[in-house]
Amino acid sequence: MRTPHGGELSVLTPAGRSLVIVPYLRKGREPEGHRFRYIRRLTLRTDTLAAFATPESRPEPVFTDSGVYALQLNSDTDPETSPVCRARYHSPG
């Protein structure tokens, strides 16, 4: 990923659910040395990745259905220019 990038990572599931994998944190709220917007490479495990439907909800598994998942790095300034990666997932079950 090009850095710096957006501070939030979300996913749209094949069922149309929007989940947040990495929530947006206001500037200055991220711990020093752990700023998501400067991470160049991110590995996501399909068997354990969990995300949130709302800030108050409990984490839930992301990859539950076969189909195309759209992962988006949400831009702080313009959501229209936020990069999107589409990945096809085949459920083992």
C-alpha positions in Angstrom: 0.0 0.0 0.0 1.2 3.5 -0.6 1.7 5.5 2.5 0.3 7.4 4.2 -3.1 6.0 3.4 -6.5 6.2 5.0 -6.8 5.4 8.7 -9.6 3.0 8.4 -9.9 -0.4 6.8 -13.4 -1.7 6.0 -14.9 -4.7 4.1 -18.1 -5.2 2.2 -19.1 -8.9 2.4 -20.8 -10.9 -0.4 -24.0 -10.6 1.7 -23.8 -6.8 1.6 -22.6 -6.3 5.2 -20.2 -3.5 5.9 -17.7 -4.3 8.7 -14.8 -2.3 10.0 -11.5 -4.2 10.4 -9.3 -1.3 11.5 -11.4 1.6 13.0 -10.6 5.2 12.3 -8.7 6.9 15.2 -8.5 10.7 15.4 -5.1 12.1 14.8 -3.0 11.8 18.0 -5.0 8.8 19.3 -2.9 6.1 17.7 0.0 4.9 19.8 3.4 6.0 18.6 4.9 3.4 16.3 1.5 1.8 15.7 0.0 4.1 13.1 -2.0 2.1 10.7 -1.8 4.8 8.0 1.9 4.0 7.6 1.7 0.3 7.3 2.8 -0.8 3.7 1.9 -4.4 3.9 -0.9 -6.1 5.8 -1.6 -9.9 6.0 -5.2 -10.9 6.8 -6.0 -14.5 8.0 -9.3 -15.6 6.6 -9.7 -18.2 9.4 -9.4 -15.7 12.3 -10.1 -12.2 11.0 -12.8 -10.5 12.9 -14.4 -7.0 12.4 -17.1 -4.8 13.9 -20.5 -3.9 12.4 -20.8 -0.9 14.7 -18.3 0.7 17.2 -20.4 -0.8 20.1 -20.7 -4.3 18.7 -18.6 -7.4 19.4 -16.1 -8.6 16.8 -17.5 -11.1 14.4 -15.8 -13.4 11.8 -15.4 -11.6 8.4 -14.9 -14.5 6.0 -18.0 -16.6 6.4 -19.5 -16.9 2.9 -18.0 -17.7 -0.5 -17.9 -14.8 -2.9 -16.3 -11.5 -3.6 -15.2 -9.3 -0.6 -14.3 -5.6 -1.2 -11.7 -4.2 1.2 -11.4 -0.4 1.3 -8.8 1.9 2.8 -11.1 4.8 3.7 -9.6 8.1 3.0 -9.6 10.9 5.6 -10.4 13.5 2.9 -12.2 12.0 -0.1 -14.0 8.6 0.1 -14.4 8.6 -3.7 -10.6 8.2 -4.0 -10.2 5.5 -1.4 -8.4 2.4 -2.8 -10.5 -0.8 -3.0 -9.2 -4.4 -3.3 -11.6 -7.1 -4.3 -10.8 -10.7 -3.4 -12.7 -13.9 -4.1 -13.0 -16.2 -1.1 -14.1 -19.9 -1.3 -15.5 -21.2 2.0 -14.0 -24.5 2.9 -17.3 -25.7 4.3 
